[in-house]
Amino acid sequence: MSNVTIVDEVVDQFDRDGAVCLRGLFDRSWLDSLAKGLDKNFADPGPDHTMYTKEGEPGGFYDDYCNWNRIQEYREFVLNSPAAEIAARLMRSKSARIYHEHVLVKEPGTKEITPWHHDLPYYGVDGDQLCSIWLPLDPVPEIACPEFVAGSHRSGVLYYPRLFVNHENYADGAEGFETIPDIDARRDDYEILSWDLKPGDCIVFHMRTIHGAPATAGLKTRRRGFSTRWLGDDARFAVRPWTTSPPYREVSLTPGDPMEHASFPVAWHA
């Protein structure tokens, strides 16, 4: 088990901005292992695998999730890498439970963008100690890096989830949700964060932070992103007006319950 040092200034930055870049915290061995797992994953996709690029279009944008229990390399990473401790320390939590892993791949020359969204409304969880770690398995220049709207996690607003296929809202008219603003039309009104990422770097972001990702039309390399989603001490089960993503069909908790379930084991505890 790792012993991660994250200085107070970085924790404060995470609180303020809702997204931080951490440099060099993952050894090459973790990246190589995850790359092997990713090859296994997409040779035998899970039931929730999606291809977003239409047949005949250049590149390829595809994803899959909730496979960490069946792919050894993913499981080793979730339970034994520095990820859980990194998440806990940034969330100021005494523990970190795995919610799920989510692998998103954009092949070179992919035209599809990832629409602006934030993750929490997709999920069956509420709370404040909630974050994701986005770990690229390839070098990612800033022009292809996911982008984050600094401070957007602090607004208190929940936005409708958006379909990645056509960027439409899941369901209009649900109480308590708004349509996300057109960030690209008013980019100068926001502080937008992105970074040039080298192997071993990662981005940690709050589940309420608005983010999106560019196309890889100008890249000659893949952009393989391995995300892990983490739950801290105050995470509680929630229901949504739509089927959550992941659906977690086997979980039958009551809204407001702690996320104490075999699907969400504690991966790190202080």
DRENDO-1510 file (C-alpha; in Angstrom, 1 decimal, always signed):
<recs>
REC; n; res; u; v; w
REC; 1; MET; +0.0; +0.0; +0.0 .
REC; 2; SER; +1.3; +3.4; -0.9 .
REC; 3; ASN; +2.0; +6.3; +1.4 .
REC; 4; VAL; +0.9; +9.4; -0.6 .
REC; 5; THR; +2.0; +12.9; +0.3 .
REC; 6; ILE; -0.3; +15.7; -0.9 .
REC; 7; VAL; +0.5; +19.2; +0.5 .
REC; 8; ASP; -2.3; +21.3; +2.0 .
REC; 9; GLU; -2.1; +23.8; -0.8 .
REC; 10; VAL; -3.1; +21.2; -3.3 .
REC; 11; VAL; -6.0; +20.0; -1.1 .
REC; 12; ASP; -7.1; +23.7; -0.9 .
REC; 13; GLN; -6.9; +24.0; -4.6 .
REC; 14; PHE; -9.1; +21.0; -5.1 .
REC; 15; ASP; -11.6; +22.5; -2.7 .
REC; 16; ARG; -11.5; +25.8; -4.6 .
REC; 17; ASP; -11.4; +24.7; -8.2 .
REC; 18; GLY; -12.9; +21.2; -8.2 .
REC; 19; ALA; -10.1; +19.9; -10.3 .
REC; 20; VAL; -6.3; +19.5; -9.9 .
REC; 21; CYS; -3.5; +18.0; -11.9 .
REC; 22; LEU; -1.1; +15.8; -9.9 .
REC; 23; ARG; +2.3; +15.0; -11.4 .
REC; 24; GLY; +4.1; +11.7; -11.5 .
REC; 25; LEU; +2.2; +9.8; -8.8 .
REC; 26; PHE; +1.7; +6.6; -10.8 .
REC; 27; ASP; +4.7; +4.4; -11.8 .
REC; 28; ARG; +5.1; +3.1; -15.3 .
REC; 29; SER; +4.3; -0.4; -14.0 .
REC; 30; TRP; +0.7; +0.7; -13.2 .
REC; 31; LEU; +0.2; +2.2; -16.6 .
REC; 32; ASP; +1.6; -0.9; -18.4 .
REC; 33; SER; -0.6; -3.1; -16.2 .
REC; 34; LEU; -3.8; -1.1; -17.0 .
REC; 35; ALA; -2.9; -1.1; -20.7 .
REC; 36; LYS; -2.9; -4.9; -20.6 .
REC; 37; GLY; -6.3; -4.8; -18.7 .
REC; 38; LEU; -7.7; -2.4; -21.3 .
REC; 39; ASP; -6.8; -4.8; -24.1 .
REC; 40; LYS; -8.6; -7.6; -22.3 .
REC; 41; ASN; -11.5; -5.3; -21.6 .
REC; 42; PHE; -12.2; -4.4; -25.2 .
REC; 43; ALA; -11.5; -7.8; -26.5 .
REC; 44; ASP; -14.3; -9.0; -24.3 .
REC; 45; PRO; -16.5; -5.9; -23.5 .
REC; 46; GLY; -18.9; -5.7; -20.6 .
REC; 47; PRO; -22.7; -5.4; -21.0 .
REC; 48; ASP; -22.5; -1.6; -20.8 .
REC; 49; HIS; -19.8; -1.0; -23.5 .
REC; 50; THR; -20.7; +1.8; -25.9 .
REC; 51; MET; -19.3; +2.8; -29.3 .
REC; 52; TYR; -19.9; +6.5; -30.0 .
REC; 53; THR; -18.3; +6.8; -33.4 .
REC; 54; LYS; -20.5; +5.9; -36.3 .
REC; 55; GLU; -19.4; +3.1; -38.6 .
REC; 56; GLY; -17.2; +4.6; -41.4 .
REC; 57; GLU; -16.3; +7.7; -39.5 .
REC; 58; PRO; -12.6; +8.3; -38.7 .
REC; 59; GLY; -11.0; +7.3; -35.4 .
REC; 60; GLY; -13.1; +5.8; -32.7 .
REC; 61; PHE; -14.6; +6.9; -29.4 .
REC; 62; TYR; -15.7; +4.1; -27.1 .
REC; 63; ASP; -16.0; +3.2; -23.4 .
REC; 64; ASP; -16.9; +0.6; -20.9 .
REC; 65; TYR; -17.3; +0.5; -17.1 .
REC; 66; CYS; -17.8; -1.7; -14.0 .
REC; 67; ASN; -15.3; -4.4; -15.0 .
REC; 68; TRP; -12.8; -4.0; -12.2 .
REC; 69; ASN; -14.0; -7.2; -10.5 .
REC; 70; ARG; -13.5; -9.4; -13.6 .
REC; 71; ILE; -10.2; -7.9; -15.0 .
REC; 72; GLN; -7.3; -8.6; -12.7 .
REC; 73; GLU; -5.2; -5.6; -13.8 .
REC; 74; TYR; -8.1; -3.3; -13.0 .
REC; 75; ARG; -8.7; -5.0; -9.6 .
REC; 76; GLU; -5.1; -4.7; -8.6 .
REC; 77; PHE; -5.1; -1.0; -9.5 .
REC; 78; VAL; -8.3; -0.3; -7.6 .
REC; 79; LEU; -7.2; -2.1; -4.4 .
REC; 80; ASN; -3.4; -1.6; -4.4 .
REC; 81; SER; -2.4; +1.5; -6.3 .
REC; 82; PRO; -2.1; +5.0; -4.8 .
REC; 83; ALA; -5.5; +6.0; -6.3 .
REC; 84; ALA; -7.7; +5.4; -3.3 .
REC; 85; GLU; -5.4; +7.2; -0.9 .
REC; 86; ILE; -5.0; +10.1; -3.3 .
REC; 87; ALA; -8.8; +10.4; -3.5 .
REC; 88; ALA; -9.3; +10.2; +0.3 .
REC; 89; ARG; -6.7; +12.9; +1.0 .
REC; 90; LEU; -8.1; +15.3; -1.5 .
REC; 91; MET; -11.7; +14.7; -0.3 .
REC; 92; ARG; -10.5; +15.1; +3.3 .
REC; 93; SER; -12.1; +11.7; +4.0 .
REC; 94; LYS; -10.9; +9.0; +6.4 .
REC; 95; SER; -11.8; +6.4; +3.8 .
REC; 96; ALA; -12.2; +5.8; +0.1 .
REC; 97; ARG; -14.7; +3.3; -1.4 .
REC; 98; ILE; -14.5; +2.4; -5.1 .
REC; 99; TYR; -17.7; +3.4; -6.9 .
REC; 100; HIS; -16.6; +2.2; -10.3 .
REC; 101; GLU; -14.0; +2.4; -13.0 .
REC; 102; HIS; -14.7; +3.9; -16.4 .
REC; 103; VAL; -12.4; +3.5; -19.4 .
REC; 104; LEU; -12.8; +6.0; -22.2 .
REC; 105; VAL; -10.7; +5.7; -25.4 .
REC; 106; LYS; -10.4; +8.1; -28.3 .
REC; 107; GLU; -8.3; +6.7; -31.2 .
REC; 108; PRO; -6.2; +9.1; -33.3 .
REC; 109; GLY; -8.3; +11.3; -35.6 .
REC; 110; THR; -11.6; +11.0; -33.7 .
REC; 111; LYS; -14.0; +13.8; -34.4 .
REC; 112; GLU; -16.4; +13.3; -31.5 .
REC; 113; ILE; -16.1; +15.6; -28.5 .
REC; 114; THR; -17.2; +14.7; -25.0 .
REC; 115; PRO; -20.0; +17.2; -24.2 .
REC; 116; TRP; -19.9; +19.5; -21.3 .
REC; 117; HIS; -21.5; +17.8; -18.3 .
REC; 118; HIS; -20.9; +16.9; -14.7 .
REC; 119; ASP; -21.0; +13.4; -13.4 .
REC; 120; LEU; -23.1; +13.5; -10.2 .
REC; 121; PRO; -26.6; +13.5; -11.8 .
REC; 122; TYR; -25.7; +10.3; -13.7 .
REC; 123; TYR; -24.9; +8.5; -10.5 .
REC; 124; GLY; -27.0; +7.0; -7.7 .
REC; 125; VAL; -25.1; +8.8; -5.0 .
REC; 126; ASP; -25.1; +12.2; -3.2 .
REC; 127; GLY; -22.6; +13.9; -0.8 .
REC; 128; ASP; -19.7; +16.2; -1.0 .
REC; 129; GLN; -16.7; +13.8; -0.5 .
REC; 130; LEU; -17.0; +12.5; -4.1 .
REC; 131; CYS; -14.3; +12.5; -6.7 .
REC; 132; SER; -12.8; +10.9; -9.9 .
REC; 133; ILE; -9.3; +10.3; -10.9 .
REC; 134; TRP; -8.6; +10.5; -14.6 .
REC; 135; LEU; -5.4; +8.7; -15.4 .
REC; 136; PRO; -4.2; +8.8; -19.0 .
REC; 137; LEU; -2.3; +5.8; -20.3 .
REC; 138; ASP; -0.8; +7.9; -23.1 .
REC; 139; PRO; +0.8; +11.3; -23.2 .
REC; 140; VAL; -1.9; +13.9; -23.7 .
REC; 141; PRO; -1.2; +17.4; -25.1 .
REC; 142; GLU; -3.2; +20.2; -23.7 .
REC; 143; ILE; -5.2; +20.5; -26.9 .
REC; 144; ALA; -6.6; +17.0; -26.3 .
REC; 145; CYS; -6.9; +17.1; -22.5 .
REC; 146; PRO; -10.2; +17.1; -20.8 .
REC; 147; GLU; -11.3; +20.6; -19.7 .
REC; 148; PHE; -12.8; +21.6; -16.4 .
REC; 149; VAL; -14.7; +24.7; -15.4 .
REC; 150; ALA; -13.0; +25.9; -12.2 .
REC; 151; GLY; -15.3; +26.3; -9.2 .
REC; 152; SER; -18.4; +24.9; -11.0 .
REC; 153; HIS; -18.7; +22.2; -8.3 .
REC; 154; ARG; -19.6; +24.9; -5.8 .
REC; 155; SER; -22.6; +26.4; -7.5 .
REC; 156; GLY; -25.2; +24.0; -5.9 .
REC; 157; VAL; -26.8; +23.5; -9.3 .
REC; 158; LEU; -27.5; +20.0; -10.7 .
REC; 159; TYR; -27.6; +19.7; -14.5 .
REC; 160; TYR; -29.4; +17.1; -16.6 .
REC; 161; PRO; -27.1; +14.3; -17.6 .
REC; 162; ARG; -26.4; +14.4; -21.4 .
REC; 163; LEU; -26.2; +11.5; -23.8 .
REC; 164; PHE; -22.7; +11.2; -25.2 .
REC; 165; VAL; -24.1; +9.9; -28.5 .
REC; 166; ASN; -26.1; +13.0; -29.4 .
REC; 167; HIS; -25.5; +15.4; -26.5 .
REC; 168; GLU; -29.2; +15.6; -25.6 .
REC; 169; ASN; -30.5; +15.7; -22.1 .
REC; 170; TYR; -31.5; +12.4; -20.5 .
REC; 171; ALA; -35.0; +13.8; -19.6 .
REC; 172; ASP; -36.3; +17.3; -19.6 .
REC; 173; GLY; -38.8; +18.4; -17.0 .
REC; 174; ALA; -37.4; +16.6; -13.9 .
REC; 175; GLU; -37.6; +18.8; -10.8 .
REC; 176; GLY; -34.3; +20.0; -9.4 .
REC; 177; PHE; -32.2; +19.9; -12.6 .
REC; 178; GLU; -31.2; +22.5; -15.2 .
REC; 179; THR; -29.9; +22.4; -18.7 .
REC; 180; ILE; -26.2; +23.0; -18.7 .
REC; 181; PRO; -25.1; +26.4; -20.1 .
REC; 182; ASP; -23.4; +26.6; -23.5 .
REC; 183; ILE; -19.9; +26.8; -22.2 .
REC; 184; ASP; -18.2; +27.1; -25.6 .
REC; 185; ALA; -20.3; +30.1; -26.6 .
REC; 186; ARG; -19.1; +32.0; -23.5 .
REC; 187; ARG; -15.6; +30.5; -22.8 .
REC; 188; ASP; -14.2; +33.9; -21.8 .
REC; 189; ASP; -16.8; +34.0; -18.9 .
REC; 190; TYR; -15.2; +30.9; -17.3 .
REC; 191; GLU; -11.8; +29.9; -15.9 .
REC; 192; ILE; -11.3; +26.6; -17.9 .
REC; 193; LEU; -8.5; +24.3; -16.7 .
REC; 194; SER; -6.6; +21.8; -18.8 .
REC; 195; TRP; -3.0; +20.5; -18.7 .
REC; 196; ASP; -0.3; +18.9; -20.8 .
REC; 197; LEU; -0.1; +15.4; -19.3 .
REC; 198; LYS; +2.9; +13.0; -19.2 .
REC; 199; PRO; +2.8; +9.4; -18.2 .
REC; 200; GLY; +2.2; +9.1; -14.5 .
REC; 201; ASP; +0.2; +12.4; -14.2 .
REC; 202; CYS; -3.5; +12.4; -13.4 .
REC; 203; ILE; -6.4; +14.7; -12.9 .
REC; 204; VAL; -8.6; +14.5; -9.9 .
REC; 205; PHE; -12.0; +16.2; -10.0 .
REC; 206; HIS; -15.1; +16.6; -8.0 .
REC; 207; MET; -18.2; +14.7; -9.2 .
REC; 208; ARG; -20.0; +18.1; -9.5 .
REC; 209; THR; -17.3; +19.8; -11.6 .
REC; 210; ILE; -18.4; +20.6; -15.1 .
REC; 211; HIS; -16.1; +19.2; -17.7 .
REC; 212; GLY; -15.8; +18.0; -21.3 .
REC; 213; ALA; -13.1; +16.8; -23.7 .
REC; 214; PRO; -12.0; +17.8; -27.2 .
REC; 215; ALA; -11.8; +15.6; -30.3 .
REC; 216; THR; -8.5; +13.9; -31.1 .
REC; 217; ALA; -8.6; +14.9; -34.8 .
REC; 218; GLY; -5.1; +16.4; -34.7 .
REC; 219; LEU; -3.4; +13.6; -32.7 .
REC; 220; LYS; -1.4; +10.7; -34.0 .
REC; 221; THR; -1.6; +8.8; -30.7 .
REC; 222; ARG; -4.4; +7.2; -28.8 .
REC; 223; ARG; -6.0; +8.9; -25.8 .
REC; 224; ARG; -6.8; +6.1; -23.3 .
REC; 225; GLY; -8.2; +7.4; -20.1 .
REC; 226; PHE; -8.7; +5.2; -17.1 .
REC; 227; SER; -11.0; +6.8; -14.6 .
REC; 228; THR; -11.8; +5.6; -11.1 .
REC; 229; ARG; -14.7; +7.1; -9.2 .
REC; 230; TRP; -14.4; +7.3; -5.4 .
REC; 231; LEU; -16.7; +7.8; -2.5 .
REC; 232; GLY; -15.7; +9.4; +0.8 .
REC; 233; ASP; -17.2; +9.3; +4.3 .
REC; 234; ASP; -20.3; +11.4; +3.6 .
REC; 235; ALA; -21.5; +9.5; +0.4 .
REC; 236; ARG; -25.1; +8.4; +0.6 .
REC; 237; PHE; -27.3; +6.4; -1.8 .
REC; 238; ALA; -29.6; +8.4; -4.0 .
REC; 239; VAL; -32.2; +7.8; -6.7 .
REC; 240; ARG; -32.6; +9.8; -9.9 .
REC; 241; PRO; -35.6; +10.4; -12.2 .
REC; 242; TRP; -33.8; +8.2; -14.8 .
REC; 243; THR; -31.8; +4.9; -14.8 .
REC; 244; THR; -28.5; +5.7; -13.2 .
REC; 245; SER; -25.2; +5.2; -15.0 .
REC; 246; PRO; -23.9; +2.8; -13.9 .
REC; 247; PRO; -27.3; +1.1; -13.2 .
REC; 248; TYR; -26.0; -1.1; -10.3 .
REC; 249; ARG; -28.9; -3.5; -10.7 .
REC; 250; GLU; -27.8; -5.5; -7.7 .
REC; 251; VAL; -27.8; -2.6; -5.3 .
REC; 252; SER; -31.0; -2.2; -3.2 .
REC; 253; LEU; -30.1; +0.5; -0.7 .
REC; 254; THR; -32.6; +3.1; +0.7 .
REC; 255; PRO; -32.0; +6.7; -0.3 .
REC; 256; GLY; -29.9; +8.4; +2.3 .
REC; 257; ASP; -28.1; +5.1; +3.3 .
REC; 258; PRO; -24.3; +5.0; +3.5 .
REC; 259; MET; -22.8; +3.3; +0.5 .
REC; 260; GLU; -22.1; +0.2; +2.5 .
REC; 261; HIS; -22.5; -2.6; -0.1 .
REC; 262; ALA; -20.2; -5.3; -1.5 .
REC; 263; SER; -20.2; -3.5; -4.8 .
REC; 264; PHE; -18.4; -0.5; -3.2 .
REC; 265; PRO; -15.6; -2.0; -1.0 .
REC; 266; VAL; -13.3; +0.3; +1.1 .
REC; 267; ALA; -10.0; +0.4; -0.8 .
REC; 268; TRP; -8.2; +2.7; +1.7 .
REC; 269; HIS; -8.7; +3.8; +5.3 .
REC; 270; ALA; -6.7; +6.2; +7.4 .
</recs>
